[in-house]
Amino acid sequence: MKFKLFGLLLVVLLFTSCEIRYSFSGGQFSGAKTFSVSYLKPQTALASPTYSQRLTEELKDVMLSQSPLSLSETNGDLQFEGSVTNYVVAPMAIQSNETASLTRLSITVKIKYTNTLEPDLNFEKSFTKFADFSAAESLFAVQENLWKQINDQLAQEIYNASVGNW
């Protein structure tokens, strides 16, 4: 009888002392309640202020949709700031007649991430993504679609590097 009571007590202690945390967002938020995203300034001649604003808004949208955090205009518990440092259009698939069949838009952003609650998680890092389009099309004709593709990828990679635990 004593052995059964001891075993039951041991099982109860084991289950009450263990804690498993699971989050559907997969994020590590360090107890943060808010985040802020400063305007990602264009620091290269080809990157327009319109593009920079769209990227800034996409990062806010990803943080709002994939985390439990609230947006703060300034001084969030988690802070994102940075700039568009590279915006390059280059020919890609060269054909036998020495013309390109594809053109690539590559965009690089430098992000400074500050976690005010856990400073050891802070980083300053560059992220680069690209999208290809037919060389027969002009950049201006397809740039809205390219921006959307690239911004989706950049925002997700920034999320993963900061709170996504990747």
PyMOL CGO cylinders between C-alpha atoms (Angstrom):
from pymol import cmd
from pymol.cgo import CYLINDER

trace = [
    CYLINDER, 0.00, 0.00, 0.00, 2.83, 2.42, 0.85, 0.3, 1, 1, 1, 1, 1, 1,
    CYLINDER, 2.83, 2.42, 0.85, 4.47, 1.65, -2.50, 0.3, 1, 1, 1, 1, 1, 1,
    CYLINDER, 4.47, 1.65, -2.50, 1.29, 2.52, -4.45, 0.3, 1, 1, 1, 1, 1, 1,
    CYLINDER, 1.29, 2.52, -4.45, 0.85, 5.74, -2.48, 0.3, 1, 1, 1, 1, 1, 1,
    CYLINDER, 0.85, 5.74, -2.48, 4.49, 6.69, -3.07, 0.3, 1, 1, 1, 1, 1, 1,
    CYLINDER, 4.49, 6.69, -3.07, 4.13, 5.91, -6.81, 0.3, 1, 1, 1, 1, 1, 1,
    CYLINDER, 4.13, 5.91, -6.81, 0.96, 7.99, -7.07, 0.3, 1, 1, 1, 1, 1, 1,
    CYLINDER, 0.96, 7.99, -7.07, 2.60, 10.88, -5.24, 0.3, 1, 1, 1, 1, 1, 1,
    CYLINDER, 2.60, 10.88, -5.24, 5.62, 10.67, -7.55, 0.3, 1, 1, 1, 1, 1, 1,
    CYLINDER, 5.62, 10.67, -7.55, 3.42, 10.75, -10.68, 0.3, 1, 1, 1, 1, 1, 1,
    CYLINDER, 3.42, 10.75, -10.68, 1.43, 13.73, -9.37, 0.3, 1, 1, 1, 1, 1, 1,
    CYLINDER, 1.43, 13.73, -9.37, 4.63, 15.65, -8.56, 0.3, 1, 1, 1, 1, 1, 1,
    CYLINDER, 4.63, 15.65, -8.56, 6.11, 14.86, -11.93, 0.3, 1, 1, 1, 1, 1, 1,
    CYLINDER, 6.11, 14.86, -11.93, 3.10, 16.18, -13.86, 0.3, 1, 1, 1, 1, 1, 1,
    CYLINDER, 3.10, 16.18, -13.86, 2.62, 19.28, -11.73, 0.3, 1, 1, 1, 1, 1, 1,
    CYLINDER, 2.62, 19.28, -11.73, 6.27, 20.32, -11.86, 0.3, 1, 1, 1, 1, 1, 1,
    CYLINDER, 6.27, 20.32, -11.86, 6.65, 20.02, -15.64, 0.3, 1, 1, 1, 1, 1, 1,
    CYLINDER, 6.65, 20.02, -15.64, 5.43, 22.70, -17.96, 0.3, 1, 1, 1, 1, 1, 1,
    CYLINDER, 5.43, 22.70, -17.96, 5.19, 22.45, -21.70, 0.3, 1, 1, 1, 1, 1, 1,
    CYLINDER, 5.19, 22.45, -21.70, 4.77, 25.62, -23.71, 0.3, 1, 1, 1, 1, 1, 1,
    CYLINDER, 4.77, 25.62, -23.71, 3.52, 25.52, -27.23, 0.3, 1, 1, 1, 1, 1, 1,
    CYLINDER, 3.52, 25.52, -27.23, 2.71, 28.41, -29.47, 0.3, 1, 1, 1, 1, 1, 1,
    CYLINDER, 2.71, 28.41, -29.47, 0.96, 28.17, -32.82, 0.3, 1, 1, 1, 1, 1, 1,
    CYLINDER, 0.96, 28.17, -32.82, 2.87, 31.26, -33.93, 0.3, 1, 1, 1, 1, 1, 1,
    CYLINDER, 2.87, 31.26, -33.93, 6.16, 29.56, -33.11, 0.3, 1, 1, 1, 1, 1, 1,
    CYLINDER, 6.16, 29.56, -33.11, 7.53, 32.86, -31.86, 0.3, 1, 1, 1, 1, 1, 1,
    CYLINDER, 7.53, 32.86, -31.86, 9.78, 33.69, -28.96, 0.3, 1, 1, 1, 1, 1, 1,
    CYLINDER, 9.78, 33.69, -28.96, 8.47, 36.98, -27.63, 0.3, 1, 1, 1, 1, 1, 1,
    CYLINDER, 8.47, 36.98, -27.63, 10.38, 37.25, -24.32, 0.3, 1, 1, 1, 1, 1, 1,
    CYLINDER, 10.38, 37.25, -24.32, 7.31, 38.53, -22.52, 0.3, 1, 1, 1, 1, 1, 1,
    CYLINDER, 7.31, 38.53, -22.52, 6.99, 41.43, -24.96, 0.3, 1, 1, 1, 1, 1, 1,
    CYLINDER, 6.99, 41.43, -24.96, 3.60, 43.05, -25.42, 0.3, 1, 1, 1, 1, 1, 1,
    CYLINDER, 3.60, 43.05, -25.42, 4.37, 45.59, -28.16, 0.3, 1, 1, 1, 1, 1, 1,
    CYLINDER, 4.37, 45.59, -28.16, 6.55, 46.12, -31.22, 0.3, 1, 1, 1, 1, 1, 1,
    CYLINDER, 6.55, 46.12, -31.22, 7.43, 49.15, -33.29, 0.3, 1, 1, 1, 1, 1, 1,
    CYLINDER, 7.43, 49.15, -33.29, 8.69, 49.45, -36.87, 0.3, 1, 1, 1, 1, 1, 1,
    CYLINDER, 8.69, 49.45, -36.87, 10.42, 52.65, -37.93, 0.3, 1, 1, 1, 1, 1, 1,
    CYLINDER, 10.42, 52.65, -37.93, 10.21, 53.72, -41.56, 0.3, 1, 1, 1, 1, 1, 1,
    CYLINDER, 10.21, 53.72, -41.56, 12.82, 51.74, -43.54, 0.3, 1, 1, 1, 1, 1, 1,
    CYLINDER, 12.82, 51.74, -43.54, 14.59, 54.57, -45.35, 0.3, 1, 1, 1, 1, 1, 1,
    CYLINDER, 14.59, 54.57, -45.35, 15.82, 54.18, -48.94, 0.3, 1, 1, 1, 1, 1, 1,
    CYLINDER, 15.82, 54.18, -48.94, 19.63, 54.50, -48.91, 0.3, 1, 1, 1, 1, 1, 1,
    CYLINDER, 19.63, 54.50, -48.91, 20.20, 53.71, -52.56, 0.3, 1, 1, 1, 1, 1, 1,
    CYLINDER, 20.20, 53.71, -52.56, 19.33, 55.78, -55.64, 0.3, 1, 1, 1, 1, 1, 1,
    CYLINDER, 19.33, 55.78, -55.64, 16.93, 53.28, -57.25, 0.3, 1, 1, 1, 1, 1, 1,
    CYLINDER, 16.93, 53.28, -57.25, 14.82, 52.53, -54.17, 0.3, 1, 1, 1, 1, 1, 1,
    CYLINDER, 14.82, 52.53, -54.17, 11.86, 54.85, -54.03, 0.3, 1, 1, 1, 1, 1, 1,
    CYLINDER, 11.86, 54.85, -54.03, 10.19, 56.16, -50.88, 0.3, 1, 1, 1, 1, 1, 1,
    CYLINDER, 10.19, 56.16, -50.88, 7.04, 54.36, -52.07, 0.3, 1, 1, 1, 1, 1, 1,
    CYLINDER, 7.04, 54.36, -52.07, 8.87, 51.03, -52.06, 0.3, 1, 1, 1, 1, 1, 1,
    CYLINDER, 8.87, 51.03, -52.06, 10.31, 51.69, -48.60, 0.3, 1, 1, 1, 1, 1, 1,
    CYLINDER, 10.31, 51.69, -48.60, 6.87, 52.52, -47.22, 0.3, 1, 1, 1, 1, 1, 1,
    CYLINDER, 6.87, 52.52, -47.22, 5.39, 49.32, -48.67, 0.3, 1, 1, 1, 1, 1, 1,
    CYLINDER, 5.39, 49.32, -48.67, 8.15, 47.20, -47.10, 0.3, 1, 1, 1, 1, 1, 1,
    CYLINDER, 8.15, 47.20, -47.10, 7.67, 48.95, -43.74, 0.3, 1, 1, 1, 1, 1, 1,
    CYLINDER, 7.67, 48.95, -43.74, 3.92, 48.23, -43.86, 0.3, 1, 1, 1, 1, 1, 1,
    CYLINDER, 3.92, 48.23, -43.86, 4.48, 44.60, -44.90, 0.3, 1, 1, 1, 1, 1, 1,
    CYLINDER, 4.48, 44.60, -44.90, 6.75, 44.03, -41.88, 0.3, 1, 1, 1, 1, 1, 1,
    CYLINDER, 6.75, 44.03, -41.88, 4.07, 45.52, -39.60, 0.3, 1, 1, 1, 1, 1, 1,
    CYLINDER, 4.07, 45.52, -39.60, 1.42, 43.29, -41.20, 0.3, 1, 1, 1, 1, 1, 1,
    CYLINDER, 1.42, 43.29, -41.20, 3.50, 40.13, -40.70, 0.3, 1, 1, 1, 1, 1, 1,
    CYLINDER, 3.50, 40.13, -40.70, 4.18, 41.00, -37.06, 0.3, 1, 1, 1, 1, 1, 1,
    CYLINDER, 4.18, 41.00, -37.06, 0.49, 41.71, -36.41, 0.3, 1, 1, 1, 1, 1, 1,
    CYLINDER, 0.49, 41.71, -36.41, -0.77, 38.57, -38.15, 0.3, 1, 1, 1, 1, 1, 1,
    CYLINDER, -0.77, 38.57, -38.15, 1.82, 36.10, -36.84, 0.3, 1, 1, 1, 1, 1, 1,
    CYLINDER, 1.82, 36.10, -36.84, 2.35, 37.29, -33.28, 0.3, 1, 1, 1, 1, 1, 1,
    CYLINDER, 2.35, 37.29, -33.28, 0.27, 38.22, -30.26, 0.3, 1, 1, 1, 1, 1, 1,
    CYLINDER, 0.27, 38.22, -30.26, 2.00, 41.62, -30.09, 0.3, 1, 1, 1, 1, 1, 1,
    CYLINDER, 2.00, 41.62, -30.09, 0.37, 45.03, -30.45, 0.3, 1, 1, 1, 1, 1, 1,
    CYLINDER, 0.37, 45.03, -30.45, 1.76, 47.73, -32.70, 0.3, 1, 1, 1, 1, 1, 1,
    CYLINDER, 1.76, 47.73, -32.70, 3.23, 50.76, -30.97, 0.3, 1, 1, 1, 1, 1, 1,
    CYLINDER, 3.23, 50.76, -30.97, 4.17, 53.80, -33.04, 0.3, 1, 1, 1, 1, 1, 1,
    CYLINDER, 4.17, 53.80, -33.04, 7.46, 54.20, -31.11, 0.3, 1, 1, 1, 1, 1, 1,
    CYLINDER, 7.46, 54.20, -31.11, 9.44, 52.48, -28.37, 0.3, 1, 1, 1, 1, 1, 1,
    CYLINDER, 9.44, 52.48, -28.37, 7.90, 49.02, -28.58, 0.3, 1, 1, 1, 1, 1, 1,
    CYLINDER, 7.90, 49.02, -28.58, 9.29, 46.19, -26.47, 0.3, 1, 1, 1, 1, 1, 1,
    CYLINDER, 9.29, 46.19, -26.47, 10.64, 44.84, -29.78, 0.3, 1, 1, 1, 1, 1, 1,
    CYLINDER, 10.64, 44.84, -29.78, 11.94, 47.49, -32.18, 0.3, 1, 1, 1, 1, 1, 1,
    CYLINDER, 11.94, 47.49, -32.18, 12.74, 47.27, -35.87, 0.3, 1, 1, 1, 1, 1, 1,
    CYLINDER, 12.74, 47.27, -35.87, 14.59, 49.97, -37.76, 0.3, 1, 1, 1, 1, 1, 1,
    CYLINDER, 14.59, 49.97, -37.76, 16.75, 50.02, -40.84, 0.3, 1, 1, 1, 1, 1, 1,
    CYLINDER, 16.75, 50.02, -40.84, 17.13, 50.96, -44.46, 0.3, 1, 1, 1, 1, 1, 1,
    CYLINDER, 17.13, 50.96, -44.46, 16.99, 49.70, -48.02, 0.3, 1, 1, 1, 1, 1, 1,
    CYLINDER, 16.99, 49.70, -48.02, 20.68, 49.43, -48.86, 0.3, 1, 1, 1, 1, 1, 1,
    CYLINDER, 20.68, 49.43, -48.86, 20.62, 47.82, -52.30, 0.3, 1, 1, 1, 1, 1, 1,
    CYLINDER, 20.62, 47.82, -52.30, 18.11, 47.85, -55.16, 0.3, 1, 1, 1, 1, 1, 1,
    CYLINDER, 18.11, 47.85, -55.16, 19.57, 46.28, -58.29, 0.3, 1, 1, 1, 1, 1, 1,
    CYLINDER, 19.57, 46.28, -58.29, 18.11, 45.34, -61.66, 0.3, 1, 1, 1, 1, 1, 1,
    CYLINDER, 18.11, 45.34, -61.66, 20.39, 42.95, -63.58, 0.3, 1, 1, 1, 1, 1, 1,
    CYLINDER, 20.39, 42.95, -63.58, 20.12, 40.69, -66.64, 0.3, 1, 1, 1, 1, 1, 1,
    CYLINDER, 20.12, 40.69, -66.64, 20.09, 36.99, -65.81, 0.3, 1, 1, 1, 1, 1, 1,
    CYLINDER, 20.09, 36.99, -65.81, 19.57, 34.21, -68.38, 0.3, 1, 1, 1, 1, 1, 1,
    CYLINDER, 19.57, 34.21, -68.38, 21.81, 35.23, -71.30, 0.3, 1, 1, 1, 1, 1, 1,
    CYLINDER, 21.81, 35.23, -71.30, 20.80, 33.65, -74.62, 0.3, 1, 1, 1, 1, 1, 1,
    CYLINDER, 20.80, 33.65, -74.62, 22.99, 32.66, -77.54, 0.3, 1, 1, 1, 1, 1, 1,
    CYLINDER, 22.99, 32.66, -77.54, 22.44, 36.04, -79.22, 0.3, 1, 1, 1, 1, 1, 1,
    CYLINDER, 22.44, 36.04, -79.22, 23.89, 37.72, -76.10, 0.3, 1, 1, 1, 1, 1, 1,
    CYLINDER, 23.89, 37.72, -76.10, 20.60, 39.14, -74.91, 0.3, 1, 1, 1, 1, 1, 1,
    CYLINDER, 20.60, 39.14, -74.91, 18.95, 38.36, -71.60, 0.3, 1, 1, 1, 1, 1, 1,
    CYLINDER, 18.95, 38.36, -71.60, 15.71, 36.42, -71.45, 0.3, 1, 1, 1, 1, 1, 1,
    CYLINDER, 15.71, 36.42, -71.45, 15.24, 37.19, -67.76, 0.3, 1, 1, 1, 1, 1, 1,
    CYLINDER, 15.24, 37.19, -67.76, 15.92, 40.20, -65.58, 0.3, 1, 1, 1, 1, 1, 1,
    CYLINDER, 15.92, 40.20, -65.58, 16.29, 40.05, -61.80, 0.3, 1, 1, 1, 1, 1, 1,
    CYLINDER, 16.29, 40.05, -61.80, 15.31, 42.65, -59.23, 0.3, 1, 1, 1, 1, 1, 1,
    CYLINDER, 15.31, 42.65, -59.23, 17.34, 42.16, -56.04, 0.3, 1, 1, 1, 1, 1, 1,
    CYLINDER, 17.34, 42.16, -56.04, 16.64, 44.14, -52.89, 0.3, 1, 1, 1, 1, 1, 1,
    CYLINDER, 16.64, 44.14, -52.89, 18.73, 44.24, -49.71, 0.3, 1, 1, 1, 1, 1, 1,
    CYLINDER, 18.73, 44.24, -49.71, 17.60, 45.73, -46.42, 0.3, 1, 1, 1, 1, 1, 1,
    CYLINDER, 17.60, 45.73, -46.42, 19.68, 46.25, -43.31, 0.3, 1, 1, 1, 1, 1, 1,
    CYLINDER, 19.68, 46.25, -43.31, 17.66, 45.73, -40.13, 0.3, 1, 1, 1, 1, 1, 1,
    CYLINDER, 17.66, 45.73, -40.13, 18.53, 46.67, -36.58, 0.3, 1, 1, 1, 1, 1, 1,
    CYLINDER, 18.53, 46.67, -36.58, 16.41, 44.58, -34.20, 0.3, 1, 1, 1, 1, 1, 1,
    CYLINDER, 16.41, 44.58, -34.20, 16.26, 45.64, -30.56, 0.3, 1, 1, 1, 1, 1, 1,
    CYLINDER, 16.26, 45.64, -30.56, 14.66, 43.48, -27.89, 0.3, 1, 1, 1, 1, 1, 1,
    CYLINDER, 14.66, 43.48, -27.89, 14.37, 45.80, -24.88, 0.3, 1, 1, 1, 1, 1, 1,
    CYLINDER, 14.37, 45.80, -24.88, 13.55, 42.88, -22.57, 0.3, 1, 1, 1, 1, 1, 1,
    CYLINDER, 13.55, 42.88, -22.57, 16.36, 40.54, -23.66, 0.3, 1, 1, 1, 1, 1, 1,
    CYLINDER, 16.36, 40.54, -23.66, 19.21, 42.61, -25.15, 0.3, 1, 1, 1, 1, 1, 1,
    CYLINDER, 19.21, 42.61, -25.15, 21.28, 39.51, -25.92, 0.3, 1, 1, 1, 1, 1, 1,
    CYLINDER, 21.28, 39.51, -25.92, 18.79, 38.77, -28.73, 0.3, 1, 1, 1, 1, 1, 1,
    CYLINDER, 18.79, 38.77, -28.73, 19.49, 42.11, -30.48, 0.3, 1, 1, 1, 1, 1, 1,
    CYLINDER, 19.49, 42.11, -30.48, 21.05, 42.03, -33.94, 0.3, 1, 1, 1, 1, 1, 1,
    CYLINDER, 21.05, 42.03, -33.94, 21.95, 44.11, -36.94, 0.3, 1, 1, 1, 1, 1, 1,
    CYLINDER, 21.95, 44.11, -36.94, 21.73, 42.08, -40.13, 0.3, 1, 1, 1, 1, 1, 1,
    CYLINDER, 21.73, 42.08, -40.13, 21.21, 42.40, -43.88, 0.3, 1, 1, 1, 1, 1, 1,
    CYLINDER, 21.21, 42.40, -43.88, 18.52, 40.46, -45.75, 0.3, 1, 1, 1, 1, 1, 1,
    CYLINDER, 18.52, 40.46, -45.75, 18.43, 40.03, -49.54, 0.3, 1, 1, 1, 1, 1, 1,
    CYLINDER, 18.43, 40.03, -49.54, 15.64, 38.67, -51.72, 0.3, 1, 1, 1, 1, 1, 1,
    CYLINDER, 15.64, 38.67, -51.72, 14.99, 38.75, -55.45, 0.3, 1, 1, 1, 1, 1, 1,
    CYLINDER, 14.99, 38.75, -55.45, 12.38, 38.11, -58.13, 0.3, 1, 1, 1, 1, 1, 1,
    CYLINDER, 12.38, 38.11, -58.13, 12.86, 37.46, -61.83, 0.3, 1, 1, 1, 1, 1, 1,
    CYLINDER, 12.86, 37.46, -61.83, 10.79, 38.80, -64.70, 0.3, 1, 1, 1, 1, 1, 1,
    CYLINDER, 10.79, 38.80, -64.70, 10.85, 38.56, -68.47, 0.3, 1, 1, 1, 1, 1, 1,
    CYLINDER, 10.85, 38.56, -68.47, 13.41, 40.83, -70.12, 0.3, 1, 1, 1, 1, 1, 1,
    CYLINDER, 13.41, 40.83, -70.12, 10.70, 41.69, -72.67, 0.3, 1, 1, 1, 1, 1, 1,
    CYLINDER, 10.70, 41.69, -72.67, 8.80, 43.54, -69.92, 0.3, 1, 1, 1, 1, 1, 1,
    CYLINDER, 8.80, 43.54, -69.92, 9.78, 46.85, -68.41, 0.3, 1, 1, 1, 1, 1, 1,
    CYLINDER, 9.78, 46.85, -68.41, 10.50, 47.07, -64.70, 0.3, 1, 1, 1, 1, 1, 1,
    CYLINDER, 10.50, 47.07, -64.70, 7.81, 49.72, -64.28, 0.3, 1, 1, 1, 1, 1, 1,
    CYLINDER, 7.81, 49.72, -64.28, 5.20, 47.41, -65.77, 0.3, 1, 1, 1, 1, 1, 1,
    CYLINDER, 5.20, 47.41, -65.77, 5.91, 44.60, -63.30, 0.3, 1, 1, 1, 1, 1, 1,
    CYLINDER, 5.91, 44.60, -63.30, 7.42, 46.32, -60.26, 0.3, 1, 1, 1, 1, 1, 1,
    CYLINDER, 7.42, 46.32, -60.26, 4.23, 46.25, -58.13, 0.3, 1, 1, 1, 1, 1, 1,
    CYLINDER, 4.23, 46.25, -58.13, 4.06, 42.46, -58.43, 0.3, 1, 1, 1, 1, 1, 1,
    CYLINDER, 4.06, 42.46, -58.43, 7.81, 42.09, -57.85, 0.3, 1, 1, 1, 1, 1, 1,
    CYLINDER, 7.81, 42.09, -57.85, 7.65, 44.33, -54.77, 0.3, 1, 1, 1, 1, 1, 1,
    CYLINDER, 7.65, 44.33, -54.77, 4.86, 42.18, -53.34, 0.3, 1, 1, 1, 1, 1, 1,
    CYLINDER, 4.86, 42.18, -53.34, 6.81, 38.94, -53.91, 0.3, 1, 1, 1, 1, 1, 1,
    CYLINDER, 6.81, 38.94, -53.91, 10.05, 40.33, -52.49, 0.3, 1, 1, 1, 1, 1, 1,
    CYLINDER, 10.05, 40.33, -52.49, 8.42, 42.10, -49.54, 0.3, 1, 1, 1, 1, 1, 1,
    CYLINDER, 8.42, 42.10, -49.54, 6.54, 38.95, -48.51, 0.3, 1, 1, 1, 1, 1, 1,
    CYLINDER, 6.54, 38.95, -48.51, 9.83, 37.05, -48.41, 0.3, 1, 1, 1, 1, 1, 1,
    CYLINDER, 9.83, 37.05, -48.41, 11.81, 39.81, -46.70, 0.3, 1, 1, 1, 1, 1, 1,
    CYLINDER, 11.81, 39.81, -46.70, 9.20, 40.40, -44.00, 0.3, 1, 1, 1, 1, 1, 1,
    CYLINDER, 9.20, 40.40, -44.00, 8.94, 36.68, -43.27, 0.3, 1, 1, 1, 1, 1, 1,
    CYLINDER, 8.94, 36.68, -43.27, 12.71, 36.27, -43.06, 0.3, 1, 1, 1, 1, 1, 1,
    CYLINDER, 12.71, 36.27, -43.06, 13.01, 39.29, -40.72, 0.3, 1, 1, 1, 1, 1, 1,
    CYLINDER, 13.01, 39.29, -40.72, 10.21, 37.85, -38.55, 0.3, 1, 1, 1, 1, 1, 1,
    CYLINDER, 10.21, 37.85, -38.55, 11.95, 34.45, -38.44, 0.3, 1, 1, 1, 1, 1, 1,
    CYLINDER, 11.95, 34.45, -38.44, 15.31, 35.98, -37.53, 0.3, 1, 1, 1, 1, 1, 1,
    CYLINDER, 15.31, 35.98, -37.53, 13.86, 38.16, -34.77, 0.3, 1, 1, 1, 1, 1, 1,
    CYLINDER, 13.86, 38.16, -34.77, 11.05, 36.28, -33.03, 0.3, 1, 1, 1, 1, 1, 1,
    CYLINDER, 11.05, 36.28, -33.03, 10.49, 33.19, -35.16, 0.3, 1, 1, 1, 1, 1, 1,
    CYLINDER, 10.49, 33.19, -35.16, 13.25, 31.30, -33.36, 0.3, 1, 1, 1, 1, 1, 1,
    CYLINDER, 13.25, 31.30, -33.36, 15.02, 30.34, -36.60, 0.3, 1, 1, 1, 1, 1, 1,
]
cmd.load_cgo(trace, "trace")
